[in-house]
């Protein structure tokens, strides 16, 4: 978030937590993008704050409750307050349990795969509405086609990205693999190493599709420890996910650190794969 919006977001989180009887003397920013993630002290609560016009917090809170009830390894909402979305000063605020990180910060591939497998097993017991993974691919396709949102993309790169997204969306959709509820983006940044074991966060990307779509977000070594993986499908999903995240980096509103450099680097990888 940009100043002064970020200052207002912090104030909204502090006021909300205080009004619920939680002690708040300070707020440390843990992550700053379109959504602000704060650690509130001394109550030790994780607050997620987003503009009220852009949030999917109701969806995420509902999923967090369902997933926890199904025994999924996910971060939980703070048990000291009602598990709802709070609104204040144009922001929506959700309050979560803060988990102190424990070593190793880099999760071993076998443990990563085990956590993801347990997550998927739990998600099969959850009946929750969620978009299909193709809906998210189509969001990327619309962004590629929008020259106003992606002005720095030249015509050749725009055609490469759009063609890759269209072709692999169809290939993965028509592969015949069973769809199930997925995390949607279980990359290393969305997995916490805690004394309770690995826990997945940021459930707002939840969607339906083959498990290989989730595995495509994890480090390559993880797939080797996940049982019964379709290797060819996983390769297609990896390239599809790479095309999606490359597209986000060319959005003129993207605030990912060093995003355009990464976008160019990833375009080169997609081009090399396409040449093969």
Backbone torsions as a table, in degrees:
resi	resn	phi	psi	omega
1	UNK	NA	151.2	177.5
2	UNK	-92.8	152.3	172.6
3	UNK	-71.9	144.2	3.3
4	UNK	-89.2	6.0	-178.7
5	UNK	-57.7	-40.1	-179.1
6	UNK	-63.5	-40.3	178.3
7	UNK	-62.9	-40.5	178.3
8	UNK	-66.2	-37.3	179.5
9	UNK	-65.1	-43.3	177.9
10	UNK	-62.4	-44.2	-180.0
11	UNK	-62.9	-39.0	179.3
12	UNK	-64.6	-40.2	179.3
13	UNK	-66.7	-44.7	-179.8
14	UNK	-62.6	-45.2	-179.1
15	UNK	-64.9	-40.6	179.9
16	UNK	-62.4	-49.4	-179.0
17	UNK	-62.5	-42.1	179.8
18	UNK	-62.8	-39.4	-179.1
19	UNK	-66.4	-18.9	179.4
20	UNK	-95.6	7.6	176.2
21	UNK	89.6	11.5	178.5
22	UNK	-93.4	139.4	-179.3
23	UNK	-79.3	121.5	-178.6
24	UNK	-132.3	111.1	175.4
25	UNK	-110.3	-19.5	-176.4
26	UNK	-153.3	158.7	177.9
27	UNK	-137.7	122.8	178.5
28	UNK	-105.3	128.5	179.4
29	UNK	-78.7	120.3	178.8
30	UNK	-97.0	-32.7	-179.5
31	UNK	-153.7	137.4	-177.4
32	UNK	-132.6	110.8	174.0
33	UNK	-143.2	-131.7	173.4
34	UNK	-71.1	-18.4	176.9
35	UNK	-124.9	139.6	-178.9
36	UNK	-98.8	131.5	176.9
37	UNK	-113.3	124.4	-173.6
38	UNK	-125.3	149.5	168.1
39	UNK	-107.0	115.6	-179.8
40	UNK	-93.3	132.3	-176.4
41	UNK	-128.1	149.2	8.1
42	UNK	-88.7	3.1	-177.9
43	UNK	-69.0	-16.8	178.8
44	UNK	57.0	61.6	177.0
45	UNK	-116.9	143.1	173.1
46	UNK	-94.8	119.4	179.2
47	UNK	-108.8	133.2	174.5
48	UNK	-113.3	127.1	-172.5
49	UNK	-126.7	129.4	179.6
50	UNK	-137.6	153.1	173.0
51	UNK	-58.1	139.1	-175.8
52	UNK	-61.2	-25.3	-177.9
53	UNK	-80.3	-11.9	-171.6
54	UNK	-120.7	6.5	-167.3
55	UNK	-92.2	158.0	168.5
56	UNK	-126.7	34.5	-172.4
57	UNK	-64.7	-37.1	178.2
58	UNK	-59.2	-43.3	178.8
59	UNK	-60.9	-46.5	-177.4
60	UNK	-67.0	-42.2	179.9
61	UNK	-64.4	-42.7	178.6
62	UNK	-61.1	-44.1	179.8
63	UNK	-65.6	-40.5	-179.5
64	UNK	-59.0	-41.0	179.4
65	UNK	-67.4	-44.5	-179.8
66	UNK	-65.1	-43.2	-176.9
67	UNK	-67.3	-41.2	178.7
68	UNK	-62.9	-40.2	179.5
69	UNK	-65.1	-27.3	179.4
70	UNK	-87.8	3.2	178.6
71	UNK	79.2	20.3	179.7
72	UNK	-74.5	145.9	177.8
73	UNK	-78.5	78.3	-178.6
74	UNK	-127.6	156.1	174.8
75	UNK	-66.3	145.7	-175.2
76	UNK	-107.4	158.1	172.5
77	UNK	-69.0	154.6	-178.8
78	UNK	-65.5	124.8	-174.9
79	UNK	-73.4	-9.7	-176.1
80	UNK	-82.5	-12.3	-179.1
81	UNK	-130.1	163.3	180.0
82	UNK	-63.7	134.9	-176.8
83	UNK	-78.8	74.5	-178.9
84	UNK	-133.8	171.9	175.2
85	UNK	-92.3	129.2	-180.0
86	UNK	-102.0	143.1	178.9
87	UNK	-121.0	134.3	178.8
88	UNK	-159.6	130.4	172.7
89	UNK	54.2	39.4	177.7
90	UNK	82.7	9.6	179.5
91	UNK	-122.8	156.2	169.1
92	UNK	-111.1	136.6	-174.1
93	UNK	-126.3	131.2	171.8
94	UNK	-121.8	145.1	-174.1
95	UNK	-116.4	125.5	-171.4
96	UNK	-124.1	161.9	172.5
97	UNK	-66.9	134.6	174.3
98	UNK	-91.9	128.5	180.0
99	UNK	-110.3	120.1	176.7
100	UNK	-68.4	125.2	179.7
101	UNK	-63.4	145.1	175.3
102	UNK	-127.3	153.5	177.9
103	UNK	-72.2	153.9	-1.4
104	UNK	-82.8	142.4	178.7
105	UNK	-66.5	-32.0	176.7
106	UNK	-95.5	110.9	-174.7
107	UNK	-68.8	127.2	176.6
108	UNK	-57.3	141.9	-176.3
109	UNK	-53.2	-38.9	-178.5
110	UNK	-66.5	-36.9	178.0
111	UNK	-72.6	-37.0	177.3
112	UNK	-60.6	-48.8	-179.2
113	UNK	-62.8	-40.0	179.1
114	UNK	-64.3	-42.4	179.3
115	UNK	-64.3	-41.0	-179.8
116	UNK	-67.8	-38.4	177.3
117	UNK	-63.7	-43.1	179.0
118	UNK	-65.3	-36.5	176.5
119	UNK	-62.0	-48.0	-178.8
120	UNK	-63.8	-39.1	177.4
121	UNK	-61.8	-42.3	178.1
122	UNK	-65.7	-39.7	-177.7
123	UNK	-65.9	-26.2	176.8
124	UNK	-67.6	-16.7	178.7
125	UNK	-94.6	1.1	-176.6
126	UNK	-105.7	128.1	175.1
127	UNK	-104.7	96.1	-176.8
128	UNK	-137.9	140.4	176.8
129	UNK	-69.3	136.9	179.3
130	UNK	-156.3	148.9	178.0
131	UNK	-68.3	161.6	174.9
132	UNK	-82.4	153.4	-179.0
133	UNK	-59.3	-28.1	-180.0
134	UNK	-65.9	-26.5	175.8
135	UNK	-62.3	-39.3	180.0
136	UNK	-71.7	-36.3	176.1
137	UNK	-62.9	-40.5	-179.1
138	UNK	-66.7	-29.6	173.3
139	UNK	-61.3	-42.6	178.2
140	UNK	-66.2	-39.0	178.3
141	UNK	-61.2	-42.4	179.2
142	UNK	-64.9	-36.3	178.9
143	UNK	-66.9	-41.4	177.8
144	UNK	-61.5	-38.3	-177.9
145	UNK	-76.6	-14.7	-176.4
146	UNK	-90.7	99.0	-176.8
147	UNK	-68.1	-25.8	178.3
148	UNK	-70.7	-36.7	179.5
149	UNK	-81.0	-26.3	-177.7
150	UNK	-125.7	60.2	-173.8
151	UNK	-67.7	-22.9	-176.2
152	UNK	-82.8	-8.9	179.0
153	UNK	-76.8	126.1	174.9
154	UNK	-80.5	169.4	-172.8
155	UNK	-61.4	-41.0	-177.8
156	UNK	-65.9	-43.0	179.9
157	UNK	-69.9	-34.9	177.3
158	UNK	-63.3	-42.6	178.9
159	UNK	-66.6	-39.7	179.4
160	UNK	-62.6	-47.9	-179.1
161	UNK	-65.4	-47.4	-179.3
162	UNK	-61.5	-42.8	179.4
163	UNK	-65.9	-40.1	178.5
164	UNK	-63.3	-44.6	179.8
165	UNK	-62.9	-46.7	-178.2
166	UNK	-63.5	-47.6	-175.1
167	UNK	-65.8	-46.8	-176.4
168	UNK	-75.0	-29.7	173.4
169	UNK	-58.9	-46.7	-180.0
170	UNK	-66.9	-42.4	-178.3
171	UNK	-62.2	-46.8	-178.3
172	UNK	-69.5	-40.0	-178.6
173	UNK	-65.3	-34.2	-174.8
174	UNK	-97.5	10.0	-175.4
175	UNK	-74.2	-18.3	179.2
176	UNK	91.9	-0.3	178.8
177	UNK	-70.9	148.1	-179.7
178	UNK	-70.2	139.4	174.2
179	UNK	-88.9	148.3	172.1
180	UNK	-151.7	174.2	176.0
181	UNK	-68.1	134.8	-177.8
182	UNK	-126.7	162.1	171.0
183	UNK	-66.3	-44.9	178.9
184	UNK	103.9	-37.4	177.6
185	UNK	-149.5	62.2	-178.7
186	UNK	-82.3	50.6	178.5
187	UNK	-77.1	169.2	-175.2
188	UNK	-56.0	-30.2	178.7
189	UNK	-69.1	-14.3	179.6
190	UNK	-108.8	19.5	175.9
191	UNK	-125.9	122.8	177.9
192	UNK	-97.4	137.9	170.8
193	UNK	-97.0	115.6	-174.5
194	UNK	-130.5	172.3	177.2
195	UNK	-69.6	-11.1	174.9
196	UNK	-92.0	3.4	-175.1
197	UNK	98.1	-178.2	179.1
198	UNK	-66.3	135.4	178.7
199	UNK	-130.1	135.4	-180.0
200	UNK	-90.6	142.2	180.0
201	UNK	-125.4	179.7	177.8
202	UNK	56.1	71.3	-175.6
203	UNK	-85.9	-0.4	-176.2
204	UNK	-67.1	-14.8	-179.8
205	UNK	-91.2	6.5	-177.5
206	UNK	-54.1	137.3	-179.3
207	UNK	-154.3	-179.1	176.7
208	UNK	-112.6	144.1	179.7
209	UNK	168.2	-173.8	177.5
210	UNK	-74.2	151.2	-178.1
211	UNK	-60.5	-24.8	179.0
212	UNK	-62.3	-27.2	177.4
213	UNK	-65.0	-41.0	175.2
214	UNK	-66.4	-45.7	-178.4
215	UNK	-60.0	-28.4	-178.5
216	UNK	-65.4	-18.9	178.4
217	UNK	-86.3	-16.7	-177.6
218	UNK	-86.9	161.7	174.8
219	UNK	-54.7	148.3	-174.1
220	UNK	-56.0	-35.2	-176.8
221	UNK	-64.8	-23.3	-177.0
222	UNK	-65.0	-39.4	-178.9
223	UNK	-58.2	-29.3	179.8
224	UNK	-70.4	-15.1	-179.4
225	UNK	-108.3	1.5	-179.9
226	UNK	-96.6	126.6	-173.6
227	UNK	-71.1	147.0	170.1
228	UNK	58.6	42.5	179.1
229	UNK	-87.0	137.9	171.7
230	UNK	-82.5	104.3	-172.7
231	UNK	-63.6	-39.9	180.0
232	UNK	-66.7	-41.5	177.6
233	UNK	-64.0	-39.8	179.1
234	UNK	-62.7	-39.9	177.1
235	UNK	-61.9	-42.9	178.8
236	UNK	-64.1	-41.8	179.4
237	UNK	-65.0	-37.6	179.0
238	UNK	-61.9	-43.2	-179.8
239	UNK	-70.2	-36.3	177.2
240	UNK	-63.5	-46.2	178.7
241	UNK	-63.4	-39.7	178.1
242	UNK	-60.9	-41.5	178.4
243	UNK	-64.9	-36.8	179.4
244	UNK	-66.5	-50.2	-176.9
245	UNK	-70.3	-27.1	174.1
246	UNK	-65.0	-41.7	178.7
247	UNK	-59.1	-43.7	-179.3
248	UNK	-60.0	-33.9	-177.2
249	UNK	-68.3	-21.2	-179.0
250	UNK	-92.2	-2.8	175.3
251	UNK	-67.7	127.1	-176.9
252	UNK	-65.6	-14.2	176.9
253	UNK	-93.6	-2.1	-177.1
254	UNK	-68.3	137.4	-179.6
255	UNK	-117.1	18.3	178.7
256	UNK	-64.6	132.3	-177.9
257	UNK	-57.6	128.7	177.9
258	UNK	59.3	34.3	-171.7
259	UNK	-62.5	-44.7	-177.0
260	UNK	-66.6	-36.0	176.5
261	UNK	-62.3	-43.8	177.8
262	UNK	-64.5	-39.7	179.1
263	UNK	-59.8	-41.0	177.9
264	UNK	-67.9	-41.1	-179.7
265	UNK	-63.3	-42.8	-178.6
266	UNK	-71.6	-32.5	174.8
267	UNK	-61.2	-39.4	177.6
268	UNK	-62.0	-39.3	178.4
269	UNK	-66.0	-42.1	178.9
270	UNK	-64.2	-40.9	179.9
271	UNK	-63.8	-40.9	179.0
272	UNK	-64.0	-41.8	177.4
273	UNK	-64.5	-39.3	-179.8
274	UNK	-66.9	-36.9	179.2
275	UNK	-64.9	-25.9	178.4
276	UNK	-73.1	NA	NA
